[in-house]
Amino acid sequence: MRTLIIVFLSLLTVGCSSRHAFDRHLDAAYQYYEADNCERVMQSLSQAERRSKPRSQVQPEISLLRGQCLERQGLFVDAGETYRFIVERYPASEYAYRARARLETLRQLGHYHVEAPPVVQPAKR
């Protein structure tokens, strides 16, 4: 019984420290974004992403912040593609709504043009 309690507490501690590390990296990314340090934002987001693999529900938030930083760096096509990823992969999320708004803003400013998807023709026989 004692061994079971020790194992349980160990697993609980590992889970909490993993969640804490994820939160710490994501919080740091927002702080770096406010300080206009996109290089550090990307680094913190990568670390947060590695910690969040089992929790895919946080991926749209990470991707949105990544897209905003890409915009700040003038990488509008990359930002647009990041926003499109959010919209296509997580269409019902709050972040998809925000990504659509960013795409529309980029379009209105002339920084991003959505190309029509290629038309697939059936093979001729």
The first five atom37 places (N, CA, C, CB, O) and aatype in JSON, in Angstrom:
{
  "aatype": [12, 1, 16, 10, 9, 9, 19, 13, 10, 15, 10, 10, 16, 19, 7, 4, 15, 15, 1, 8, 0, 13, 3, 1, 8, 10, 3, 0, 0, 18, 5, 18, 18, 6, 0, 3, 2, 4, 6, 1, 19, 12, 5, 15, 10, 15, 5, 0, 6, 1, 1, 15, 11, 14, 1, 15, 5, 19, 5, 14, 6, 9, 15, 10, 10, 1, 7, 5, 4, 10, 6, 1, 5, 7, 10, 13, 19, 3, 0, 7, 6, 16, 18, 1, 13, 9, 19, 6, 1, 18, 14, 0, 15, 6, 18, 0, 18, 1, 0, 1, 0, 1, 10, 6, 16, 10, 1, 5, 10, 7, 8, 18, 8, 19, 6, 0, 14, 14, 19, 19, 5, 14, 0, 11, 1],
  "atom_mask": [
    [1, 1, 1, 1, 1],
    [1, 1, 1, 1, 1],
    [1, 1, 1, 1, 1],
    [1, 1, 1, 1, 1],
    [1, 1, 1, 1, 1],
    [1, 1, 1, 1, 1],
    [1, 1, 1, 1, 1],
    [1, 1, 1, 1, 1],
    [1, 1, 1, 1, 1],
    [1, 1, 1, 1, 1],
    [1, 1, 1, 1, 1],
    [1, 1, 1, 1, 1],
    [1, 1, 1, 1, 1],
    [1, 1, 1, 1, 1],
    [1, 1, 1, 0, 1],
    [1, 1, 1, 1, 1],
    [1, 1, 1, 1, 1],
    [1, 1, 1, 1, 1],
    [1, 1, 1, 1, 1],
    [1, 1, 1, 1, 1],
    [1, 1, 1, 1, 1],
    [1, 1, 1, 1, 1],
    [1, 1, 1, 1, 1],
    [1, 1, 1, 1, 1],
    [1, 1, 1, 1, 1],
    [1, 1, 1, 1, 1],
    [1, 1, 1, 1, 1],
    [1, 1, 1, 1, 1],
    [1, 1, 1, 1, 1],
    [1, 1, 1, 1, 1],
    [1, 1, 1, 1, 1],
    [1, 1, 1, 1, 1],
    [1, 1, 1, 1, 1],
    [1, 1, 1, 1, 1],
    [1, 1, 1, 1, 1],
    [1, 1, 1, 1, 1],
    [1, 1, 1, 1, 1],
    [1, 1, 1, 1, 1],
    [1, 1, 1, 1, 1],
    [1, 1, 1, 1, 1],
    [1, 1, 1, 1, 1],
    [1, 1, 1, 1, 1],
    [1, 1, 1, 1, 1],
    [1, 1, 1, 1, 1],
    [1, 1, 1, 1, 1],
    [1, 1, 1, 1, 1],
    [1, 1, 1, 1, 1],
    [1, 1, 1, 1, 1],
    [1, 1, 1, 1, 1],
    [1, 1, 1, 1, 1],
    [1, 1, 1, 1, 1],
    [1, 1, 1, 1, 1],
    [1, 1, 1, 1, 1],
    [1, 1, 1, 1, 1],
    [1, 1, 1, 1, 1],
    [1, 1, 1, 1, 1],
    [1, 1, 1, 1, 1],
    [1, 1, 1, 1, 1],
    [1, 1, 1, 1, 1],
    [1, 1, 1, 1, 1],
    [1, 1, 1, 1, 1],
    [1, 1, 1, 1, 1],
    [1, 1, 1, 1, 1],
    [1, 1, 1, 1, 1],
    [1, 1, 1, 1, 1],
    [1, 1, 1, 1, 1],
    [1, 1, 1, 0, 1],
    [1, 1, 1, 1, 1],
    [1, 1, 1, 1, 1],
    [1, 1, 1, 1, 1],
    [1, 1, 1, 1, 1],
    [1, 1, 1, 1, 1],
    [1, 1, 1, 1, 1],
    [1, 1, 1, 0, 1],
    [1, 1, 1, 1, 1],
    [1, 1, 1, 1, 1],
    [1, 1, 1, 1, 1],
    [1, 1, 1, 1, 1],
    [1, 1, 1, 1, 1],
    [1, 1, 1, 0, 1],
    [1, 1, 1, 1, 1],
    [1, 1, 1, 1, 1],
    [1, 1, 1, 1, 1],
    [1, 1, 1, 1, 1],
    [1, 1, 1, 1, 1],
    [1, 1, 1, 1, 1],
    [1, 1, 1, 1, 1],
    [1, 1, 1, 1, 1],
    [1, 1, 1, 1, 1],
    [1, 1, 1, 1, 1],
    [1, 1, 1, 1, 1],
    [1, 1, 1, 1, 1],
    [1, 1, 1, 1, 1],
    [1, 1, 1, 1, 1],
    [1, 1, 1, 1, 1],
    [1, 1, 1, 1, 1],
    [1, 1, 1, 1, 1],
    [1, 1, 1, 1, 1],
    [1, 1, 1, 1, 1],
    [1, 1, 1, 1, 1],
    [1, 1, 1, 1, 1],
    [1, 1, 1, 1, 1],
    [1, 1, 1, 1, 1],
    [1, 1, 1, 1, 1],
    [1, 1, 1, 1, 1],
    [1, 1, 1, 1, 1],
    [1, 1, 1, 1, 1],
    [1, 1, 1, 1, 1],
    [1, 1, 1, 1, 1],
    [1, 1, 1, 0, 1],
    [1, 1, 1, 1, 1],
    [1, 1, 1, 1, 1],
    [1, 1, 1, 1, 1],
    [1, 1, 1, 1, 1],
    [1, 1, 1, 1, 1],
    [1, 1, 1, 1, 1],
    [1, 1, 1, 1, 1],
    [1, 1, 1, 1, 1],
    [1, 1, 1, 1, 1],
    [1, 1, 1, 1, 1],
    [1, 1, 1, 1, 1],
    [1, 1, 1, 1, 1],
    [1, 1, 1, 1, 1],
    [1, 1, 1, 1, 1],
    [1, 1, 1, 1, 1]
  ],
  "atom_positions": [
    [[0.83, -1.19, 0.0], [0.0, 0.0, 0.0], [0.87, 1.25, 0.0], [-0.94, 0.0, 1.21], [0.58, 2.23, -0.7]],
    [[1.9, 1.21, 0.78], [2.81, 2.36, 0.87], [3.45, 2.64, -0.48], [3.89, 2.12, 1.94], [3.58, 3.79, -0.89]],
    [[3.86, 1.59, -1.17], [4.47, 1.73, -2.49], [3.48, 2.34, -3.47], [4.97, 0.36, -3.0], [3.86, 3.19, -4.28]],
    [[2.25, 1.92, -3.41], [1.22, 2.45, -4.3], [1.03, 3.95, -4.08], [-0.11, 1.72, -4.09], [0.89, 4.7, -5.05]],
    [[1.03, 4.39, -2.86], [0.87, 5.81, -2.54], [2.07, 6.6, -3.07], [0.72, 6.02, -1.01], [1.89, 7.68, -3.63]],
    [[3.26, 6.08, -2.9], [4.47, 6.76, -3.39], [4.44, 6.88, -4.91], [5.75, 6.0, -2.93], [4.76, 7.93, -5.47]],
    [[4.05, 5.81, -5.58], [3.97, 5.84, -7.04], [2.91, 6.85, -7.49], [3.63, 4.43, -7.6], [3.15, 7.64, -8.41]],
    [[1.76, 6.84, -6.84], [0.69, 7.78, -7.18], [1.15, 9.23, -7.0], [-0.54, 7.51, -6.32], [0.93, 10.05, -7.89]],
    [[1.78, 9.54, -5.89], [2.26, 10.9, -5.65], [3.34, 11.3, -6.64], [2.78, 11.02, -4.23], [3.42, 12.46, -7.04]],
    [[4.18, 10.36, -7.02], [5.22, 10.65, -8.01], [4.6, 11.0, -9.36], [6.17, 9.46, -8.17], [5.01, 11.96, -10.01]],
    [[3.62, 10.21, -9.77], [2.96, 10.48, -11.04], [2.2, 11.81, -11.0], [2.01, 9.35, -11.39], [2.18, 12.54, -11.99]],
    [[1.59, 12.1, -9.9], [0.87, 13.35, -9.74], [1.83, 14.53, -9.84], [0.13, 13.38, -8.4], [1.51, 15.54, -10.48]],
    [[2.99, 14.42, -9.21], [3.99, 15.48, -9.25], [4.51, 15.7, -10.66], [5.15, 15.16, -8.31], [4.68, 16.84, -11.09]],
    [[4.76, 14.63, -11.39], [5.25, 14.74, -12.77], [4.21, 15.43, -13.63], [5.59, 13.35, -13.34], [4.56, 16.3, -14.43]],
    [[2.96, 15.06, -13.5], [1.89, 15.69, -14.28], [1.75, 17.15, -13.97], [0.0, 0.0, 0.0], [1.58, 17.96, -14.89]],
    [[1.83, 17.52, -12.73], [1.71, 18.92, -12.34], [2.91, 19.73, -12.81], [1.57, 19.04, -10.82], [2.76, 20.86, -13.26]],
    [[4.1, 19.16, -12.72], [5.28, 19.91, -13.15], [5.28, 20.1, -14.67], [6.57, 19.18, -12.71], [5.74, 21.13, -15.17]],
    [[4.76, 19.12, -15.39], [4.66, 19.24, -16.84], [3.69, 20.36, -17.21], [4.21, 17.9, -17.48], [3.98, 21.19, -18.07]],
    [[2.54, 20.39, -16.55], [1.55, 21.45, -16.8], [2.11, 22.8, -16.39], [0.23, 21.17, -16.03], [1.9, 23.8, -17.09]],
    [[2.83, 22.85, -15.29], [3.43, 24.1, -14.83], [4.46, 24.6, -15.84], [4.07, 23.92, -13.44], [4.53, 25.79, -16.13]],
    [[5.27, 23.69, -16.36], [6.29, 24.07, -17.34], [5.62, 24.61, -18.61], [7.21, 22.86, -17.68], [6.09, 25.59, -19.19]],
    [[4.54, 23.96, -19.05], [3.81, 24.44, -20.22], [3.3, 25.85, -19.99], [2.64, 23.5, -20.57], [3.5, 26.74, -20.81]],
    [[2.63, 26.06, -18.84], [2.1, 27.38, -18.51], [3.21, 28.43, -18.46], [1.35, 27.34, -17.17], [3.04, 29.55, -18.94]],
    [[4.32, 28.05, -17.88], [5.45, 28.98, -17.75], [5.96, 29.41, -19.14], [6.6, 28.33, -16.94], [6.23, 30.58, -19.36]],
    [[6.08, 28.45, -20.05], [6.57, 28.77, -21.4], [5.57, 29.62, -22.17], [6.87, 27.47, -22.18], [5.95, 30.56, -22.87]],
    [[4.29, 29.31, -22.04], [3.27, 30.09, -22.74], [3.19, 31.5, -22.17], [1.91, 29.39, -22.65], [3.07, 32.47, -22.93]],
    [[3.25, 31.63, -20.85], [3.26, 32.95, -20.23], [4.47, 33.76, -20.68], [3.24, 32.83, -18.71], [4.36, 34.95, -20.95]],
    [[5.62, 33.11, -20.75], [6.84, 33.79, -21.2], [6.69, 34.26, -22.64], [8.07, 32.85, -21.07], [7.14, 35.34, -23.0]],
    [[6.05, 33.44, -23.48], [5.83, 33.83, -24.89], [5.0, 35.1, -24.97], [5.14, 32.69, -25.67], [5.31, 35.99, -25.76]],
    [[3.94, 35.2, -24.16], [3.12, 36.41, -24.16], [3.93, 37.62, -23.65], [1.87, 36.21, -23.29], [3.78, 38.72, -24.18]],
    [[4.76, 37.42, -22.66], [5.58, 38.51, -22.15], [6.58, 38.99, -23.2], [6.32, 38.08, -20.88], [6.77, 40.19, -23.38]],
    [[7.2, 38.06, -23.89], [8.13, 38.44, -24.95], [7.4, 39.13, -26.1], [8.87, 37.21, -25.48], [7.95, 40.04, -26.72]],
    [[6.17, 38.71, -26.38], [5.38, 39.35, -27.43], [5.11, 40.8, -27.06], [4.05, 38.59, -27.66], [5.24, 41.7, -27.89]],
    [[4.75, 41.03, -25.81], [4.52, 42.4, -25.35], [5.78, 43.24, -25.43], [3.99, 42.39, -23.91], [5.72, 44.45, -25.68]],
    [[6.94, 42.61, -25.22], [8.23, 43.31, -25.29], [8.76, 43.39, -26.73], [9.26, 42.61, -24.39], [9.86, 43.9, -26.96]],
    [[7.97, 42.89, -27.7], [8.34, 42.93, -29.12], [9.61, 42.14, -29.42], [8.51, 44.36, -29.57], [10.45, 42.57, -30.22]],
    [[9.75, 40.99, -28.76], [10.92, 40.12, -28.97], [10.44, 38.81, -29.59], [11.68, 39.87, -27.62], [10.27, 37.8, -28.9]],
    [[10.22, 38.84, -30.91], [9.63, 37.68, -31.59], [10.54, 36.47, -31.61], [9.26, 38.05, -33.01], [10.06, 35.34, -31.64]],
    [[11.83, 36.68, -31.59], [12.74, 35.53, -31.56], [12.51, 34.7, -30.3], [14.21, 36.0, -31.64], [12.45, 33.48, -30.35]],
    [[12.4, 35.39, -29.17], [12.15, 34.68, -27.9], [10.73, 34.12, -27.84], [12.41, 35.62, -26.71], [10.49, 33.09, -27.21]],
    [[9.78, 34.81, -28.48], [8.41, 34.29, -28.53], [8.41, 32.92, -29.21], [7.47, 35.27, -29.29], [7.84, 31.96, -28.69]],
    [[9.05, 32.84, -30.37], [9.09, 31.59, -31.11], [9.76, 30.48, -30.31], [9.82, 31.79, -32.44], [9.33, 29.33, -30.33]],
    [[10.81, 30.84, -29.6], [11.51, 29.87, -28.77], [10.6, 29.36, -27.65], [12.79, 30.49, -28.18], [10.52, 28.15, -27.41]],
    [[9.93, 30.27, -26.96], [9.02, 29.87, -25.88], [7.84, 29.06, -26.39], [8.52, 31.11, -25.13], [7.39, 28.12, -25.74]],
    [[7.33, 29.43, -27.57], [6.22, 28.68, -28.15], [6.64, 27.26, -28.51], [5.67, 29.39, -29.38], [5.87, 26.32, -28.33]],
    [[7.85, 27.11, -29.01], [8.35, 25.77, -29.33], [8.45, 24.91, -28.08], [9.72, 25.86, -30.03], [8.11, 23.73, -28.09]],
    [[8.92, 25.52, -27.0], [9.02, 24.79, -25.74], [7.63, 24.44, -25.2], [9.8, 25.61, -24.69], [7.41, 23.33, -24.72]],
    [[6.71, 25.37, -25.3], [5.34, 25.11, -24.84], [4.7, 24.02, -25.69], [4.49, 26.4, -24.9], [3.98, 23.16, -25.18]],
    [[4.97, 24.04, -26.99], [4.4, 23.05, -27.88], [4.9, 21.64, -27.55], [4.74, 23.39, -29.33], [4.14, 20.68, -27.59]],
    [[6.17, 21.53, -27.21], [6.71, 20.23, -26.83], [6.05, 19.72, -25.56], [8.22, 20.3, -26.64], [5.85, 18.52, -25.41]],
    [[5.72, 20.62, -24.65], [5.08, 20.22, -23.39], [3.6, 19.92, -23.56], [5.26, 21.3, -22.35], [3.01, 19.24, -22.72]],
    [[2.98, 20.4, -24.63], [1.53, 20.29, -24.77], [1.09, 19.2, -25.72], [0.96, 21.59, -25.24], [-0.1, 19.11, -26.03]],
    [[1.98, 18.36, -26.2], [1.62, 17.34, -27.19], [0.35, 16.57, -26.82], [2.76, 16.36, -27.35], [-0.51, 16.39, -27.69]],
    [[0.19, 16.11, -25.58], [-1.04, 15.37, -25.28], [-2.28, 16.26, -25.22], [-0.88, 14.65, -23.97], [-3.4, 15.75, -25.29]],
    [[-2.1, 17.56, -25.1], [-3.24, 18.47, -24.98], [-3.36, 19.31, -26.25], [-3.08, 19.39, -23.74], [-2.93, 20.47, -26.28]],
    [[-3.93, 18.74, -27.3], [-4.01, 19.43, -28.58], [-4.96, 20.63, -28.55], [-4.44, 18.46, -29.66], [-4.96, 21.43, -29.49]],
    [[-5.76, 20.76, -27.52], [-6.69, 21.89, -27.45], [-5.97, 23.23, -27.28], [-7.67, 21.68, -26.31], [-6.59, 24.27, -27.49]],
    [[-4.7, 23.22, -26.92], [-3.96, 24.47, -26.78], [-3.21, 24.84, -28.06], [-2.98, 24.37, -25.62], [-2.65, 25.93, -28.15]],
    [[-3.18, 23.94, -29.03], [-2.47, 24.2, -30.28], [-2.97, 25.45, -31.0], [-2.6, 23.01, -31.2], [-2.14, 26.21, -31.51]],
    [[-4.3, 25.71, -31.08], [-4.72, 26.93, -31.77], [-4.23, 28.21, -31.1], [-6.23, 26.96, -31.87], [-3.91, 29.18, -31.78]],
    [[-4.15, 28.21, -29.78], [-3.64, 29.4, -29.08], [-2.17, 29.62, -29.41], [-3.83, 29.25, -27.55], [-1.75, 30.74, -29.68]],
    [[-1.4, 28.54, -29.39], [0.02, 28.63, -29.72], [0.19, 29.11, -31.15], [0.72, 27.27, -29.52], [1.03, 29.97, -31.43]],
    [[-0.59, 28.56, -32.07], [-0.48, 28.93, -33.48], [-0.88, 30.38, -33.72], [-1.33, 28.0, -34.33], [-0.27, 31.06, -34.54]],
    [[-1.91, 30.85, -33.03], [-2.33, 32.24, -33.21], [-1.23, 33.2, -32.79], [-3.61, 32.52, -32.42], [-0.94, 34.16, -33.49]],
    [[-0.63, 32.95, -31.64], [0.45, 33.82, -31.19], [1.63, 33.75, -32.15], [0.91, 33.43, -29.77], [2.28, 34.77, -32.42]],
    [[1.9, 32.56, -32.68], [2.98, 32.41, -33.67], [2.66, 33.26, -34.92], [3.16, 30.91, -34.06], [3.53, 33.95, -35.44]],
    [[1.41, 33.2, -35.38], [1.02, 33.99, -36.55], [1.14, 35.48, -36.31], [0.0, 0.0, 0.0], [1.57, 36.22, -37.19]],
    [[0.75, 35.93, -35.12], [0.86, 37.35, -34.81], [2.31, 37.81, -34.81], [0.22, 37.65, -33.46], [2.62, 38.92, -35.25]],
    [[3.19, 36.97, -34.33], [4.6, 37.31, -34.31], [5.17, 37.33, -35.74], [5.39, 36.32, -33.43], [5.99, 38.18, -36.08]],
    [[4.72, 36.39, -36.55], [5.16, 36.39, -37.95], [4.72, 37.67, -38.65], [4.6, 35.16, -38.69], [5.46, 38.23, -39.47]],
    [[3.52, 38.15, -38.33], [3.06, 39.43, -38.88], [3.98, 40.56, -38.45], [1.62, 39.72, -38.42], [4.36, 41.39, -39.28]],
    [[4.33, 40.61, -37.19], [5.22, 41.66, -36.69], [6.57, 41.66, -37.41], [5.44, 41.5, -35.19], [7.2, 42.7, -37.57]],
    [[6.99, 40.48, -37.82], [8.27, 40.36, -38.52], [8.12, 40.64, -40.01], [8.85, 38.98, -38.3], [9.11, 40.6, -40.75]],
    [[6.92, 40.93, -40.46], [6.68, 41.21, -41.87], [6.57, 39.97, -42.73], [0.0, 0.0, 0.0], [6.61, 40.07, -43.96]],
    [[6.44, 38.81, -42.13], [6.3, 37.55, -42.85], [4.82, 37.24, -43.04], [7.03, 36.39, -42.1], [4.28, 36.31, -42.43]],
    [[4.17, 38.03, -43.88], [2.72, 38.0, -43.99], [2.19, 36.7, -44.61], [2.26, 39.16, -44.81], [1.14, 36.2, -44.19]],
    [[2.89, 36.15, -45.57], [2.43, 34.9, -46.18], [2.49, 33.77, -45.15], [3.28, 34.54, -47.42], [1.56, 32.97, -45.04]],
    [[3.59, 33.71, -44.39], [3.71, 32.68, -43.34], [2.62, 32.86, -42.28], [5.11, 32.73, -42.69], [2.03, 31.89, -41.81]],
    [[2.38, 34.12, -41.9], [1.34, 34.39, -40.92], [-0.02, 33.94, -41.46], [1.3, 35.89, -40.55], [-0.8, 33.32, -40.75]],
    [[-0.3, 34.27, -42.71], [-1.56, 33.88, -43.33], [-1.74, 32.37, -43.37], [0.0, 0.0, 0.0], [-2.83, 31.87, -43.11]],
    [[-0.68, 31.66, -43.7], [-0.77, 30.21, -43.73], [-0.98, 29.63, -42.33], [0.5, 29.61, -44.36], [-1.67, 28.63, -42.16]],
    [[-0.38, 30.26, -41.34], [-0.59, 29.83, -39.96], [-2.04, 30.04, -39.55], [0.35, 30.59, -39.0], [-2.65, 29.17, -38.92]],
    [[-2.61, 31.19, -39.93], [-4.01, 31.45, -39.62], [-4.93, 30.47, -40.36], [-4.37, 32.9, -40.0], [-5.92, 30.0, -39.8]],
    [[-4.6, 30.17, -41.61], [-5.41, 29.21, -42.36], [-5.37, 27.83, -41.71], [-4.93, 29.11, -43.82], [-6.37, 27.12, -41.69]],
    [[-4.21, 27.45, -41.18], [-4.08, 26.18, -40.46], [-5.07, 26.14, -39.29], [-2.63, 25.99, -39.95], [-5.75, 25.14, -39.08]],
    [[-5.13, 27.23, -38.53], [-6.04, 27.28, -37.37], [-7.48, 27.14, -37.83], [-5.85, 28.61, -36.59], [-8.25, 26.36, -37.27]],
    [[-7.85, 27.9, -38.86], [-9.23, 27.88, -39.35], [-9.62, 26.5, -39.86], [-9.42, 28.93, -40.47], [-10.73, 26.02, -39.61]],
    [[-8.71, 25.85, -40.59], [-9.03, 24.54, -41.16], [-9.03, 23.42, -40.11], [-8.04, 24.2, -42.25], [-9.85, 22.51, -40.16]],
    [[-8.1, 23.5, -39.17], [-7.94, 22.41, -38.2], [-8.85, 22.55, -36.98], [-6.5, 22.36, -37.74], [-9.3, 21.54, -36.43]],
    [[-9.13, 23.79, -36.58], [-9.94, 24.03, -35.37], [-11.06, 25.03, -35.7], [-9.04, 24.56, -34.2], [-11.1, 26.1, -35.09]],
    [[-11.95, 24.72, -36.62], [-12.92, 25.7, -37.12], [-13.9, 26.24, -36.08], [-13.69, 25.1, -38.21], [-14.42, 27.35, -36.26]],
    [[-14.16, 25.51, -35.02], [-15.15, 25.95, -34.03], [-14.53, 26.68, -32.85], [-15.94, 24.77, -33.53], [-15.24, 27.08, -31.93]],
    [[-13.22, 26.85, -32.85], [-12.57, 27.45, -31.68], [-12.61, 28.98, -31.75], [-11.12, 26.96, -31.58], [-12.79, 29.58, -32.81]],
    [[-12.43, 29.58, -30.6], [-12.33, 31.04, -30.51], [-11.15, 31.53, -31.35], [-12.16, 31.48, -29.03], [-11.2, 32.61, -31.95]],
    [[-10.1, 30.73, -31.39], [-8.89, 31.13, -32.11], [-9.11, 31.11, -33.62], [-7.73, 30.22, -31.74], [-8.47, 31.88, -34.34]],
    [[-9.99, 30.25, -34.1], [-10.33, 30.24, -35.53], [-11.05, 31.53, -35.89], [-11.21, 29.01, -35.88], [-10.82, 32.1, -36.96]],
    [[-11.92, 31.99, -35.02], [-12.62, 33.27, -35.24], [-11.6, 34.41, -35.33], [-13.64, 33.54, -34.1], [-11.69, 35.25, -36.22]],
    [[-10.66, 34.42, -34.41], [-9.63, 35.47, -34.42], [-8.71, 35.34, -35.62], [-8.81, 35.41, -33.13], [-8.28, 36.34, -36.19]],
    [[-8.41, 34.1, -36.02], [-7.55, 33.88, -37.19], [-8.25, 34.37, -38.46], [-7.19, 32.38, -37.32], [-7.61, 34.95, -39.33]],
    [[-9.56, 34.14, -38.56], [-10.31, 34.64, -39.72], [-10.24, 36.16, -39.79], [-11.78, 34.18, -39.66], [-10.08, 36.74, -40.87]],
    [[-10.35, 36.8, -38.65], [-10.28, 38.27, -38.6], [-8.89, 38.75, -39.04], [-10.59, 38.78, -37.18], [-8.78, 39.73, -39.77]],
    [[-7.84, 38.06, -38.6], [-6.47, 38.43, -38.99], [-6.28, 38.22, -40.5], [-5.42, 37.61, -38.2], [-5.65, 39.05, -41.16]],
    [[-6.82, 37.12, -41.04], [-6.73, 36.88, -42.48], [-7.42, 37.98, -43.27], [-7.35, 35.52, -42.83], [-6.9, 38.45, -44.28]],
    [[-8.59, 38.38, -42.81], [-9.32, 39.46, -43.5], [-8.53, 40.77, -43.43], [-10.72, 39.65, -42.87], [-8.48, 41.51, -44.4]],
    [[-7.93, 41.05, -42.29], [-7.13, 42.26, -42.16], [-5.93, 42.22, -43.1], [-6.65, 42.44, -40.7], [-5.64, 43.21, -43.78]],
    [[-5.25, 41.09, -43.14], [-4.11, 40.96, -44.06], [-4.56, 41.13, -45.51], [-3.42, 39.59, -43.87], [-3.86, 41.75, -46.31]],
    [[-5.72, 40.57, -45.84], [-6.24, 40.7, -47.21], [-6.55, 42.15, -47.54], [-7.51, 39.84, -47.38], [-6.19, 42.63, -48.61]],
    [[-7.21, 42.85, -46.61], [-7.56, 44.25, -46.84], [-6.32, 45.13, -46.97], [-8.44, 44.75, -45.72], [-6.33, 46.11, -47.72]],
    [[-5.27, 44.8, -46.26], [-4.04, 45.58, -46.34], [-3.2, 45.21, -47.57], [-3.21, 45.39, -45.08], [-2.19, 45.85, -47.85]],
    [[-3.62, 44.17, -48.29], [-2.91, 43.76, -49.49], [-1.68, 42.91, -49.21], [0.0, 0.0, 0.0], [-0.83, 42.75, -50.08]],
    [[-1.59, 42.36, -48.0], [-0.42, 41.55, -47.64], [-0.6, 40.07, -47.9], [-0.09, 41.76, -46.19], [0.38, 39.31, -47.93]],
    [[-1.84, 39.64, -48.08], [-2.08, 38.21, -48.23], [-3.27, 38.0, -49.15], [-2.31, 37.53, -46.86], [-4.34, 38.57, -48.94]],
    [[-3.07, 37.18, -50.16], [-4.14, 36.86, -51.11], [-4.37, 35.37, -51.08], [-3.81, 37.36, -52.54], [-3.46, 34.59, -51.36]],
    [[-5.56, 34.99, -50.75], [-5.89, 33.57, -50.69], [-6.09, 33.09, -52.13], [-7.17, 33.3, -49.81], [-6.93, 33.62, -52.86]],
    [[-5.33, 32.1, -52.5], [-5.47, 31.53, -53.83], [-6.56, 30.47, -53.8], [-4.12, 30.93, -54.32], [-6.77, 29.79, -52.79]],
    [[-7.23, 30.34, -54.9], [-8.25, 29.3, -55.01], [-7.57, 27.94, -54.98], [-9.11, 29.48, -56.31], [-6.5, 27.78, -55.56]],
    [[-8.17, 26.98, -54.31], [-7.56, 25.65, -54.3], [-7.53, 25.07, -55.71], [-8.34, 24.7, -53.35], [-8.41, 25.37, -56.52]],
    [[-6.52, 24.27, -56.01], [-6.43, 23.72, -57.37], [-7.62, 22.81, -57.67], [-5.11, 22.94, -57.54], [-8.11, 22.1, -56.8]],
    [[-8.06, 22.86, -58.9], [-9.17, 22.03, -59.34], [-8.6, 20.68, -59.76], [-9.97, 22.71, -60.52], [-7.69, 20.61, -60.59]],
    [[-9.14, 19.64, -59.2], [-8.67, 18.29, -59.52], [-9.56, 17.73, -60.62], [-8.69, 17.36, -58.26], [-10.78, 17.63, -60.47]],
    [[-8.92, 17.37, -61.72], [-9.64, 16.8, -62.86], [-9.5, 15.29, -62.83], [-9.1, 17.38, -64.2], [-8.42, 14.78, -62.51]],
    [[-10.54, 14.56, -63.15], [-10.4, 13.1, -63.22], [-9.48, 12.75, -64.4], [-11.8, 12.4, -63.39], [-9.42, 13.46, -65.41]],
    [[-8.78, 11.67, -64.23], [-7.85, 11.21, -65.27], [-8.61, 10.82, -66.52], [-7.01, 10.02, -64.78], [-9.67, 10.21, -66.43]],
    [[-8.06, 11.19, -67.7], [-8.68, 10.82, -68.97], [-8.22, 9.44, -69.38], [-8.34, 11.84, -70.08], [-7.06, 9.07, -69.16]],
    [[-9.13, 8.69, -69.95], [-8.78, 7.33, -70.37], [-8.63, 7.23, -71.84], [-9.82, 6.34, -69.9], [-8.35, 6.16, -72.37]]
  ]
}
